[in-house]
Amino acid sequence: MFKMVGVFICLLVCCWGEIKECTSLHPLLDEKEAVFVFDLDNTLIRPVQPLGSDEWFCAYYSRALANAVDKEDCRHRCVALWRALHTLTPVQTVEKDTSQIIRHLQEKAPVIALTRRGTDSLDITQWEVRSVDLDFTRNPLSRNNFALCKMSPAEYCNGIIFTDNQHKGEVLLNFLEQIAHKPKRIIFVDDSLKHVESVSIVEKEGIEYVGIRYSGADHFVQTFDAEKCDKKLERLLQILQAEE
């Protein structure tokens, strides 16, 4: 049995490079030279309330999709509701000193964000990161804004790559190809193990990869109450309709 466990761990390392789990961003300050890439939701930022959070959207969208006839229309409606909630609800950093940590990293290395958000959320995203003193234009890999031609409708804007829910690893590679840059080492931090594993694709291009599954927001996900959020959303919609 122990041999099988050892083989499994080796396979993980071979397939996905070095993958760690960490509850805080502080250990990153001790990392050697690299390009730092961060997810946004439940990694750097989250709403001050559960309604509108990443865990809320996943639960709400899954239920809506199960009863949807037109899946694309369902997605657009759910994203539109998410955007509306984010115009009403401020965000906070996951850790109290998240913005300070990012700023320290930017003093020694390039730092960009890689989010599954789409370009239809570009404006609200830019406003949200600025509201918590996160600025990905301080030391980005590129100061130009552009569409990622091979991964449309993905787009790079002000240091943030908007993947529009596409494969994060493939989108990141397309971005690096367009700016003609091959970093020696990439450290990617995301609360989703799926996305951490997906970005390991950069190793195929000879880039050293360290993936970090960030668990600092796990307690929010574990204590999420969908029923309470449904009631809160219902009350909110009633208030908004009464004001019309």
C-alpha positions as CSV (number, residue, x, y, z in Angstrom):
1,M,0.0,0.0,0.0
2,F,2.8,2.5,0.9
3,K,4.5,1.8,-2.5
4,M,1.2,2.6,-4.2
5,V,0.9,5.9,-2.3
6,G,4.5,6.7,-3.2
7,V,3.9,6.0,-6.9
8,F,0.8,8.2,-6.8
9,I,2.7,11.1,-5.3
10,C,5.4,10.7,-7.9
11,L,2.7,10.8,-10.7
12,L,1.4,14.0,-9.2
13,V,4.8,15.6,-9.3
14,C,5.5,14.4,-12.8
15,C,2.1,15.5,-14.2
16,W,1.6,18.8,-12.4
17,G,5.0,19.9,-11.2
18,E,5.3,21.1,-7.6
19,I,1.9,21.6,-6.0
20,K,1.5,22.9,-2.5
21,E,-1.3,23.9,-0.3
22,C,-1.2,27.0,1.9
23,T,-3.7,28.8,4.1
24,S,-1.8,32.2,3.9
25,L,0.0,34.2,1.3
26,H,2.8,35.1,3.7
27,P,5.1,32.2,2.7
28,L,5.3,33.7,-0.9
29,L,7.4,36.5,0.5
30,D,10.2,34.0,0.9
31,E,10.0,32.6,-2.6
32,K,12.9,33.0,-4.9
33,E,12.6,34.9,-8.2
34,A,9.5,34.1,-10.3
35,V,6.6,35.5,-12.1
36,F,3.7,35.5,-9.6
37,V,0.2,34.8,-11.0
38,F,-2.9,35.0,-8.8
39,D,-6.5,34.0,-9.1
40,L,-8.9,36.7,-7.8
41,D,-12.1,35.3,-6.2
42,N,-11.6,33.5,-2.9
43,T,-7.8,34.0,-3.3
44,L,-7.3,37.7,-3.2
45,I,-10.8,39.2,-2.9
46,R,-14.3,38.2,-1.9
47,P,-17.6,40.1,-1.2
48,V,-18.2,41.2,2.4
49,Q,-21.3,39.0,2.4
50,P,-22.0,35.5,1.1
51,L,-24.5,36.7,-1.5
52,G,-22.6,37.3,-4.7
53,S,-19.6,35.2,-3.5
54,D,-17.9,32.6,-5.7
55,E,-19.5,29.8,-3.7
56,W,-22.9,31.5,-4.1
57,F,-22.5,31.8,-7.9
58,C,-21.4,28.2,-8.3
59,A,-24.4,26.9,-6.3
60,Y,-26.9,29.3,-7.9
61,Y,-25.6,28.6,-11.5
62,S,-25.6,24.8,-10.9
63,R,-29.3,24.8,-9.9
64,A,-30.3,27.2,-12.6
65,L,-28.5,25.1,-15.2
66,A,-30.2,21.9,-14.1
67,N,-33.5,23.4,-15.1
68,A,-32.4,25.4,-18.1
69,V,-33.6,24.8,-21.7
70,D,-31.1,27.3,-23.2
71,K,-27.8,26.8,-21.3
72,E,-26.1,29.8,-22.8
73,D,-29.0,32.1,-22.0
74,C,-28.9,30.7,-18.4
75,R,-25.2,31.5,-18.1
76,H,-25.8,35.1,-19.3
77,R,-28.6,35.6,-16.9
78,C,-26.6,34.2,-13.9
79,V,-23.6,36.4,-14.8
80,A,-25.8,39.4,-15.2
81,L,-27.3,38.8,-11.7
82,W,-23.7,38.3,-10.3
83,R,-22.7,41.6,-11.8
84,A,-25.7,43.4,-10.4
85,L,-24.9,42.0,-6.9
86,H,-21.3,43.2,-7.2
87,T,-22.4,46.7,-8.0
88,L,-24.3,46.7,-4.7
89,T,-21.8,44.8,-2.5
90,P,-18.3,45.9,-1.8
91,V,-15.4,43.4,-1.7
92,Q,-12.7,42.8,0.9
93,T,-9.4,41.1,0.7
94,V,-9.3,37.5,1.9
95,E,-6.5,38.3,4.4
96,K,-6.2,41.6,6.1
97,D,-2.8,42.3,4.6
98,T,-3.3,40.8,1.2
99,S,-2.7,44.1,-0.6
100,Q,0.5,44.7,1.3
101,I,1.8,41.2,0.5
102,I,1.1,41.7,-3.2
103,R,2.8,45.1,-3.1
104,H,5.9,43.6,-1.5
105,L,6.0,40.9,-4.2
106,Q,5.6,43.5,-7.0
107,E,8.8,45.2,-5.6
108,K,10.9,42.2,-6.6
109,A,9.0,40.4,-9.4
110,P,6.2,40.7,-12.0
111,V,2.7,40.0,-10.6
112,I,-0.4,39.5,-12.7
113,A,-3.9,38.1,-12.1
114,L,-5.6,35.2,-13.9
115,T,-9.3,35.0,-13.4
116,R,-12.1,33.0,-14.8
117,R,-14.2,36.1,-15.0
118,G,-15.1,37.3,-18.5
119,T,-14.7,40.7,-20.2
120,D,-18.3,41.5,-19.4
121,S,-17.1,41.9,-15.8
122,L,-14.0,43.9,-16.7
123,D,-15.2,47.2,-15.4
124,I,-16.5,46.0,-12.1
125,T,-13.4,43.9,-11.6
126,Q,-11.1,46.9,-12.1
127,W,-13.2,48.9,-9.7
128,E,-13.1,46.1,-7.1
129,V,-9.4,45.5,-7.1
130,R,-8.7,49.3,-6.8
131,S,-11.2,49.5,-3.9
132,V,-9.0,47.2,-1.8
133,D,-5.7,48.8,-2.9
134,L,-4.7,46.1,-5.4
135,D,-3.0,47.4,-8.5
136,F,-1.8,45.0,-11.1
137,T,-0.2,47.7,-13.2
138,R,2.6,48.3,-10.7
139,N,4.8,45.5,-12.1
140,P,3.0,43.6,-14.8
141,L,4.4,41.4,-17.6
142,S,3.0,43.8,-20.2
143,R,1.6,47.4,-19.9
144,N,-0.4,47.0,-23.1
145,N,-4.0,45.9,-23.1
146,F,-5.1,43.4,-25.8
147,A,-7.4,40.5,-26.7
148,L,-5.9,37.0,-26.7
149,C,-6.4,36.1,-30.3
150,K,-6.2,32.3,-29.9
151,M,-8.4,32.2,-26.9
152,S,-11.2,34.6,-27.8
153,P,-13.0,36.2,-25.9
154,A,-10.2,36.1,-23.3
155,E,-8.6,39.5,-22.8
156,Y,-5.6,41.1,-20.9
157,C,-6.3,44.4,-19.2
158,N,-4.3,46.4,-16.7
159,G,-2.4,43.3,-15.5
160,I,-5.4,41.0,-15.3
161,I,-6.1,38.1,-17.7
162,F,-9.9,37.5,-18.1
163,T,-10.2,33.9,-19.3
164,D,-14.0,33.9,-19.6
165,N,-14.1,30.5,-17.9
166,Q,-11.7,28.9,-20.4
167,H,-8.8,26.6,-19.5
168,K,-6.5,28.9,-17.4
169,G,-3.3,27.1,-18.4
170,E,-4.0,27.5,-22.2
171,V,-5.0,31.1,-21.8
172,L,-1.9,31.9,-19.8
173,L,0.3,30.2,-22.5
174,N,-1.5,32.2,-25.2
175,F,-0.8,35.4,-23.3
176,L,2.9,34.6,-22.9
177,E,3.1,33.8,-26.6
178,Q,1.6,37.1,-27.6
179,I,4.0,39.1,-25.5
180,A,6.9,36.9,-26.6
181,H,8.0,36.2,-23.1
182,K,9.1,32.9,-21.5
183,P,9.7,33.3,-17.8
184,K,12.1,30.9,-16.0
185,R,9.7,30.2,-13.2
186,I,5.9,30.7,-12.6
187,I,4.2,30.5,-9.2
188,F,0.4,30.3,-9.5
189,V,-2.0,30.7,-6.6
190,D,-5.6,29.7,-6.8
191,D,-8.2,28.4,-4.4
192,S,-9.3,25.7,-7.0
193,L,-7.0,22.7,-7.3
194,K,-8.5,22.1,-10.8
195,H,-7.1,25.5,-12.0
196,V,-3.8,25.0,-10.2
197,E,-3.4,21.7,-12.1
198,S,-4.4,23.3,-15.4
199,V,-1.7,25.9,-15.3
200,S,1.0,23.2,-14.9
201,I,0.7,23.0,-18.7
202,V,3.4,25.7,-18.8
203,E,6.0,23.0,-18.0
204,K,5.6,21.7,-21.5
205,E,7.3,25.0,-22.6
206,G,10.2,24.4,-20.3
207,I,9.0,26.8,-17.6
208,E,9.5,25.7,-14.0
209,Y,6.1,25.6,-12.2
210,V,5.0,25.9,-8.6
211,G,1.3,25.6,-8.1
212,I,-0.3,26.7,-4.8
213,R,-3.8,25.6,-3.8
214,Y,-4.8,28.4,-1.6
215,S,-7.1,27.4,1.3
216,G,-7.4,30.7,3.1
217,A,-11.1,31.1,2.1
218,D,-12.1,27.5,2.6
219,H,-14.0,28.2,5.8
220,F,-16.3,30.5,3.8
221,V,-17.1,27.8,1.3
222,Q,-17.6,25.1,4.0
223,T,-20.0,27.3,6.0
224,F,-21.9,28.6,3.0
225,D,-25.7,28.5,3.5
226,A,-27.5,28.5,0.1
227,E,-30.9,28.7,1.7
228,K,-30.1,31.9,3.7
229,C,-28.7,33.5,0.5
230,D,-31.9,32.6,-1.4
231,K,-34.0,34.4,1.2
232,K,-31.7,37.4,1.2
233,L,-31.8,37.6,-2.6
234,E,-35.5,37.3,-2.6
235,R,-35.8,40.2,-0.1
236,L,-33.3,42.3,-2.1
237,L,-35.3,41.8,-5.3
238,Q,-38.5,42.8,-3.6
239,I,-36.9,46.0,-2.3
240,L,-35.5,46.9,-5.7
241,Q,-38.9,46.2,-7.4
242,A,-40.7,48.4,-4.8
243,E,-38.3,51.2,-5.6
244,E,-39.0,51.1,-9.4
